[in-house]
């Protein structure tokens, strides 16, 4: 079983810290705003490792693939980004956020000290 099978109920921040301590590059995605029928509440998090392994959830699965892809870019560029998904956005249907709500995510690479 790989880390990608870890439940969202696990401690995402602890796992992100453990990966970083082990020398992995990591990004953290946090839900910062929702509107309407959003799949996960504000504060929900997803930690992503440079090899695409992830733990947690920001959408119950409907946009995680896109968030992971964007996180890998963020890790490489070392640049934070705000991601927005909503039903009115064509990307929402492409990545599966068809629940009728909107979600805003803060994506940040964890930089080593």
N, C-alpha and C positions, 0 to 999 in steps of 0.2 A: 504494500500500500504506500502511495506517495503522499507527500504533504498536501497535494491538491485535494485530498479527500477529507481534510480536517474540517470540522463543523464550524459554523459562524459563531457558535457559543463559546469557543475556545478564546483564550486571551490573545487577541490579535497583536496588541502592543508588545507583550512578552515575547511572542514568536518573532516579531520584527526585530526586536532587540537581540534575541538569540542568534538570528541569522546575521545581523550586522556584526555581532561579537565574533562570529565564526568566519568573518571576512567576506561575506556576501554583500553585494550591492542590493539595496532595498528601496522600494518606494511605498508610501502610505497614502491610501485614498480614504477620505472622510466625507460622509454626507454632511453638507453644511446648510442645505435648504431643501425643502420639499413643498409641493403644492398639489392638492387634489389627492388622487389615489396613488400615492407613492408606495413602492413595495417595501422600503425599509425606512426607519425613522432617522431623524437628524442625529448625528453622532456615530452611526454605524460605520464600520471600518473594514478595509481590505488591505492586507499587506502583500506586496508582490516582490518576489526575488528576481534577480537578473536572468534566471533560467526559466522564467514563466511560472514557477511554482507560486501558489498563493494560498492565503488563509483568510477567512472572514467573508463578509458579503456586504455589498452596498446596494444590491437590488434584488436579492433573491434569485439571482441567476440570469436575469434578462439583459443586463448590459455588462456583466463582468468581463466577457471576452474583449470588448472594446476598451474597457478601463485597463485591463492587463496590457493590451497592445500599446496604449498611450503611456502607461507606466514605464514600459521598457524604453520608450523614447525619452521620457523624463529622466530616467536613470542615466542614460547616455549623455544627455545635454546638461544634466544637473540643474534643471530649471523647473520650478513649480508651475502648475497650471490649474485653471478652473475649468471643469468640464460641465456642460449642461446638456441634459436630455429631456425631451418632452414630446408629447404625442403630436404636436403641430409640426415638429421638426422631422424632416424626411429620414434623418439618421435614426430617430427613435424607432421607426418601423423596421429599418435595416437591422438594428442591433436588438430588437425585441421589446422595447419599452412601449407597449401598446395598451398599458393599463389606464390611460387617460390622465395621468398625472405628470408632474415635472419633478426633476431632481437635479440638484447642483452639487458637484463633488470637488473638493479641494485635493489635488494630487501633488504630492511633494516627495522628491527623492530625499532619502536620509543620507546626509553627507557625513563622511567620517571626520572625526576631530583632528 
